[in-house]
Amino acid sequence: MAEPQDTPPFQRAKSGQVREALDRLEGLVVDGLKHGFFDFSIACEIANGASASS
C-alpha cells in the first residue's frame, strides 16, 4: 500500500540504498558544517528498470 503523497520522501526511505545514500549525504553536510566552508555536488543516474519512487 502506497503512503500518502504528502509524506516527504526521506521519511518513506526506511532501508536499502536510498536510506544509505541519505545517511551518507547527511554525514557529508554535518562534516562540512563542522569545518566551515564546504562545497560538493551530487550526480544521480537511474538505471533502466529502477524506480525513483517507492
Secondary structure as UniProt FT lines:
FT   TURN            5..6
FT   HELIX           9..12
FT   HELIX           16..35
FT   TURN            48..49
//
